[in-house]
Amino acid sequence: MPQSTSIPRASGADPTSPYVFDVREVGRRAGALRAYTRSAAAPDDLGIDLVRVPPGADLRLDLRLESVTEGVLVTGAVTAPVTGECGRCLDPVSDEVHVEVCELFAYPDSATDETSGEDEVYRIDGEYLDVEPVVRDAVVLGLPWTPLCRPDCGGLCPTCGQRVDELPAAHTHEVLDPRWAALAGFAATADETTEE
C-alpha cells in the first residue's frame, strides 16, 4: 500500500482560509513577487464603539507578496464596508473603508526571526503566512473615531435631544442658574401677590 504523499503543514495556518497564503507560490529568491486579489469574510469583532465592519461582510484583499532576504513582505490594500451610527446625531451610517497594509513575515531561522521578540514581527508558519491579524489591525486602526452621517451634521440639542438640523434657527432653552433657583421661587410669589 503506498504511503501518503501529503505535505505536513504547520499547526496554526489553515490553507483553506482566504487569509492564508502559500509562500511556495512566491519562491524564496529575493525580488520574486506575486499579486493576489481575494474576497474574505470579515471576522466577528472587527470594529470599535460607534462603527464596525459587519460580521461576515466581504473584505476585498488586493495584496502583493514579495520575497525578501529575511522573509516575505506583504503590501497592498484592504477595502471593507462599515456600518455604525453618527457620532453627533446617532443616525445610522454606512460607508467603506480603504486601508493600506505593509508587513514583513520573517522566515524561520532568519536574522529577523532570531533577533526579534515573539510579538515584534509576524512569522511564516511552515509554508504558510496568515494575514488576518495584519488585516484586522489595519482595518480597526483605519476606522473613523467619530463617524458622521454628513460632514456638517449639527448633532442633537443637549437640552431637549432633538436634531439641531430640524430645529428653527432661533431654538433656545431658558437655563436657570441653580445658584439662583431659590430666588426664582420668591419672584414667582411676588408676581402672584402683585396681581392680587
Secondary structure, 3 states (H helix, E strand, C coil): CCCCCCCCCCCCCCCCCCCEEEHHHCCCCCCCEEEEEEEEECCCCCECCCEECCCCCEEEEEEEEEEECCEEEEEEEEEEEEEEECCCCCCEEEEEEEEEEEEEEECCCCHHHHHCCCCCCEECECCEEECHHHHHHHHHHHCCCCCCCCCCCCCECCCCCCEHHHCCCCCCCCCCCHHHHHHHHHHHHHHHHHHC
